[in-house]
Each structure stands twice: as structure tokens, then as C-alpha cells.
């Protein structure tokens, strides 16, 4: 049998093969999805449903207490107080309450806030869409905000008739217990026709542990490398 020294593999090829088999690959996986994770239980899948009040920071987060049939469409919704405020969260959207209001609601400004509490450490990517669902006349638009551990990292105004809206991508580094807030405010405190889409997906980016295939490759390379060394020695 020909020695490894005279084979077609050679040391350069071994180095390339080694890098291909052992180099770690980045794995992107979804750890939270505001639509598919939506539920009637506070804290399930890390999601909490509430609202912000003046001065409208994440520190003012107040959990909603009512989970009832939605007045915005099929399914159920979370409410701050269905009879007195518009403030609500559905699987795909949100509605704030403002000083300019309607339907017998009280003139109080509340930002509907969907909060995710992290179960992971490290870099994440936040993606989603914000757009108007109710485009009826009378509204003046809405503004979406994203806070990471109390720091605003994104804001976007959406005009009253913009049903396409904006797709966002935000990179952040978080830890277990970090709070990420997705809040919708009634622009200029006017909540008329403010029901809007505000979705959120949290994707974690991490270097996984070596796979069994990688470990097998490393073992094979060790044997081949030993054979190559022995071949040079003869």
C-alpha cells in the first residue's frame, strides 16, 4: 500500500479538510414569536401583556388583567379594562388609549406593550412588522417603540392609512431575564382608528457545541495525521 507521504492527500489538503470538519458554524434559531406564542396566560413562553403609562418607560409596565373575546376580530385579546380603555393586545396587533378617544372610553394615555422576558444569553436579532390594520378615516397614525432592558432601540411612526408599514431588524445582546418591550403609542395621544399590527420574532445566534459528525471527523483526522507523520519518518 502506498505510504501517505506519496498519496494525493498531502498536508495542505489535510489542513483544508480539518477546517471544513471542525470549524464551528453559527446556528440561528427562533426563541420567541409573538404571534404563534400568543396565549391567555401571563408569562407563557416568556410573553407578558400590559401597558405603559406616563412617563412611558419600560419601568411603568403594568400587566393587563382581562383576557376576553376580541372586539377587533376573531380570537381573544388582552385588555387593560375593556369597558373604560381601548388599550388591548391581540395575537397580531395592539391598540393604545389616548386623551382624544371615542366609544365612551376614558381620556387617559396608555401604550399597549407586549413584553418578552429572555430565556437566553448572548446576541439576538429582533424582526417583525408594524403597520395599520384599521385604516378608517379619523385616525392620525401610531408610533411603535422597542425597548431592550429599558433603553429605546427603535421607534417608527406609521401613518393612518399605511397598511403595509415597516419591517424592522434590530440586533441586541441580552441575558437571561432581559426585558424586551414592543409598545404602541397613540400618536399625539389620539387613539382614533389606532388598531395596528405589531409583530415580533426573537432569533438567537450562537455557536453550537461540536456535533457528533464533527467529533468523528476530528478523530479521523487525528488518525490520518498520525499516519502522515509516520510516513514522513520512514
C-alpha positions in Angstrom: 0.0 0.0 0.0 1.4 3.4 -0.9 2.5 5.5 2.0 0.5 8.6 3.0 3.7 10.6 2.1 3.1 9.6 -1.6 -0.7 9.9 -1.5 -2.7 12.5 -3.3 -4.0 14.0 0.0 -0.9 15.7 1.3 -0.6 18.1 4.3 -2.3 21.1 2.6 -5.4 19.0 1.8 -5.5 17.7 5.3 -5.5 21.3 6.7 -8.4 22.3 4.4 -10.3 19.1 5.4 -9.7 19.7 9.0 -11.0 23.3 8.9 -14.1 22.1 7.0 -14.9 19.4 9.5 -14.1 21.2 12.7 -14.9 24.9 12.2 -17.9 25.8 14.3 -21.0 27.1 12.4 -23.4 29.7 13.5 -26.9 28.5 14.3 -29.9 30.8 14.1 -33.0 29.6 15.9 -36.2 31.3 16.9 -36.6 31.6 20.7 -39.8 33.7 20.7 -42.6 34.5 18.2 -45.3 37.0 19.3 -48.0 35.5 17.0 -47.6 31.8 17.5 -46.7 32.2 21.2 -49.8 34.3 22.0 -51.8 32.9 24.9 -54.2 33.8 27.7 -51.5 33.1 30.3 -49.2 35.9 31.5 -45.6 34.7 31.3 -46.2 31.8 29.0 -43.3 31.3 26.5 -41.8 34.4 28.2 -44.5 36.8 27.0 -46.2 39.3 29.2 -49.1 41.6 28.2 -49.5 45.0 29.6 -49.3 48.8 29.1 -47.1 51.7 29.8 -48.2 55.0 31.5 -46.5 58.4 31.8 -43.6 58.9 31.6 -43.9 55.9 29.2 -40.8 54.0 30.1 -40.5 50.2 30.5 -40.4 50.8 34.3 -44.1 51.7 34.2 -45.1 48.4 32.7 -48.4 47.3 34.2 -49.8 43.8 33.4 -53.3 43.6 31.8 -55.8 41.6 33.7 -58.6 40.8 31.3 -58.5 38.1 28.5 -61.7 38.3 26.6 -63.2 37.8 23.1 -61.6 40.4 20.8 -63.6 43.4 19.7 -61.0 43.8 16.8 -61.6 40.5 15.1 -61.6 36.7 15.7 -60.0 35.2 18.7 -59.3 36.7 22.1 -57.4 39.8 23.3 -55.8 41.1 26.5 -57.3 44.3 27.9 -56.4 46.9 30.5 -60.1 47.4 31.1 -62.3 46.7 28.2 -65.2 49.0 29.3 -63.0 52.0 30.1 -60.0 51.9 27.7 -59.2 50.8 24.2 -55.8 49.5 25.4 -55.5 46.0 24.1 -53.2 43.3 22.6 -54.2 40.6 20.2 -52.1 37.9 18.6 -51.0 40.1 15.7 -51.8 43.7 16.9 -52.3 46.3 19.5 -54.5 49.3 20.3 -53.4 52.1 22.7 -55.7 54.6 24.5 -55.3 58.4 24.2 -56.6 61.7 25.6 -58.5 62.0 22.3 -60.7 58.9 22.3 -64.1 57.6 21.5 -66.7 54.9 22.4 -67.1 56.1 25.9 -63.5 55.4 26.9 -61.8 57.5 29.4 -59.3 60.1 28.2 -56.1 58.6 29.6 -53.0 57.8 27.6 -51.8 54.2 27.8 -49.3 52.5 25.4 -50.2 48.9 24.7 -47.0 46.9 25.5 -46.1 43.3 24.6 -43.1 42.3 26.7 -40.8 39.3 26.3 -38.5 38.2 29.1 -35.4 36.5 27.8 -34.6 32.9 28.4 -31.2 33.1 26.6 -27.8 34.9 26.9 -26.0 36.5 24.0 -26.7 38.1 20.7 -30.2 38.1 19.3 -32.0 39.6 16.3 -35.4 41.2 16.6 -37.6 41.2 13.5 -41.2 42.0 12.7 -43.7 44.3 11.1 -45.5 47.4 12.2 -48.5 48.7 10.1 -52.0 50.0 10.4 -54.8 47.4 10.4 -57.6 49.9 10.9 -57.3 52.5 8.1 -60.7 54.1 8.6 -60.9 57.9 8.4 -60.3 59.9 11.6 -57.0 58.4 12.8 -53.7 60.3 12.8 -51.3 57.3 12.9 -49.4 55.5 15.6 -45.9 55.1 16.7 -44.1 51.9 17.7 -41.3 51.6 20.2 -38.9 48.8 21.2 -37.0 48.9 24.5 -34.3 46.5 25.5 -33.7 46.5 29.2 -35.3 49.9 29.4 -33.3 51.5 26.6 -35.2 52.5 23.5 -33.5 50.9 20.4 -36.2 51.6 17.8 -39.1 53.9 17.1 -41.3 54.2 14.0 -44.2 56.4 13.0 -46.9 54.8 10.8 -49.4 57.0 9.0 -53.1 56.5 9.4 -53.7 54.7 6.1 -50.4 52.7 5.8 -51.5 49.1 5.9 -48.1 48.0 4.5 -46.0 49.6 7.2 -42.4 48.8 8.0 -40.3 45.7 8.5 -37.7 46.1 11.2 -34.5 44.3 12.1 -32.7 45.1 15.3 -29.6 43.4 16.7 -29.1 43.3 20.5 -27.1 41.5 23.2 -29.2 40.3 26.1 -29.1 38.0 29.1 -31.5 35.7 30.9 -34.1 37.9 32.4 -33.7 40.8 30.0 -37.0 42.5 29.2 -37.8 43.5 25.6 -40.8 45.7 25.2 -42.8 46.2 22.0 -45.0 49.2 22.7 -47.6 51.1 20.6 -48.4 54.7 21.4 -51.4 56.8 20.2 -49.6 59.4 18.2 -50.3 62.8 19.7 -52.4 61.0 22.3 -55.2 60.5 19.6 -56.3 56.8 19.6 -59.0 57.1 16.9 -58.8 54.0 14.5 -55.4 53.0 16.1 -55.7 49.2 15.9 -52.3 48.2 14.3 -50.1 45.2 13.5 -47.0 45.0 15.7 -45.3 41.6 15.4 -42.1 40.4 16.9 -39.7 37.4 16.4 -36.6 36.9 18.5 -33.8 34.9 16.9 -30.8 33.8 18.8 -27.4 33.5 17.1 -25.0 31.1 18.8 -22.1 28.8 18.2 -23.3 25.3 18.9 -21.5 22.5 20.7 -19.5 20.2 18.3 -21.8 17.7 16.6 -21.2 14.0 16.6 -20.2 14.3 12.9 -17.6 17.0 13.8 -16.2 14.9 16.6 -16.0 11.8 14.3 -14.2 14.0 11.7 -11.7 15.2 14.3 -11.0 11.6 15.3 -10.4 10.5 11.7 -8.2 13.5 11.1 -6.1 12.5 14.2 -5.5 9.1 12.8 -4.7 10.4 9.3 -2.4 13.0 10.7 -0.6 10.3 12.7 -0.2 8.2 9.6 1.1 11.1 7.6 3.7 11.8 10.3 4.8 8.1 10.4 5.0 8.2 6.6 7.4 11.1 6.7 9.5 9.3 9.3 10.3 6.2 7.2 
